[in-house]
Amino acid sequence: MSSYNFQLNGVLIRRDLYRLACLIASDQVLFDLAATTNDELLALRNEFVFDEITHLLISIAAANRIQFDFTMDTSPKRKNHALSDCGRLLDLNSGKEKPLTFREACNKIIHAVHIVPEAGGDPAHNPIGDHFILRGSLNEKSWQAFLHVRDYIRFSVANFGLEKQNNSSRNLL
C-alpha cells in the first residue's frame, strides 16, 4: 500500500460545508426579516451570496475530487457513495437525461461555466432553494446539470467523515 505525502484537513472542508449549508438554509430567513424589497439586509445578501455559494461549491468539489483520487479506501461503501445520486444530468445535444452521481457532480461543478440557483424569477428577489443549475460543455457537447445542494452537502460530509480525523487538526487554519 502506497501513501501520499499530504492529507486534506477534513475539519476545514466540513467547516466550509457548514458555511454552505448555513447560506442555503438562512436565505429564506433573510427574506422574512427584510422590511421591504429595498431592505439593507437584502442588499447585503445580494452583494455576497452568489459569489460565496459559487466559491464554496467549487472549492468543496475540488476537495472531494482530491479525496476520491488520493484516498486509500476502496471499500464498497466509498464506491457506492461516489455513485450516489444528487441530481440530474442533461445532454443538451441529444436531450438524454441521466442521474447525476456525486462524483460526476463534483466534475460538473469544477467545469461549469454557469452556476445559478434554480428559482422562479430573479434570484436577487427570491430566496435560494435546494437546487442549482450548472451549465458547461465537454468535447463540443453542451450539458446542463440540476444539482440538489442538500444531498451534495450530505454526500460531501460523508466523504470527509469516512476517515477518522486527528483531533489536533481542529487547531489548524
C-alpha positions, 0 to 999 in steps of 0.5 A: 500500500502506497501513501501520499505525502499530504492529507486534506484537513477534513475539519476545514472542508466540513467547516466550509460545508457548514458555511454552505449549508448555513447560506442555503438554509438562512436565505429564506430567513433573510427574506422574512426579516427584510422590511421591504424589497429595498431592505439593507439586509437584502442588499447585503445578501445580494452583494455576497451570496452568489459569489460565496455559494459559487466559491464554496461549491467549487472549492468543496468539489475540488476537495472531494475530487482530491479525496476520491483520487488520493484516498486509500479506501476502496471499500464498497461503501466509498464506491457506492457513495461516489455513485450516489445520486444528487441530481440530474444530468442533461445532454443538451445535444441529444436531450438524454437525461441521466442521474447525476452521481456525486462524483460526476457532480463534483466534475460538473461543478469544477467545469461549469461555466454557469452556476445559478440557483434554480428559482422562479424569477430573479434570484436577487428577489427570491430566496435560494432553494435546494437546487442549482443549475450548472451549465458547461460543455465537454468535447463540443457537447453542451450539458446542463446539470440540476444539482440538489445542494442538500444531498451534495452537502450530505454526500460531501460530509460523508466523504470527509467523515469516512476517515477518522480525523486527528483531533489536533487538526481542529487547531489548524487554519 
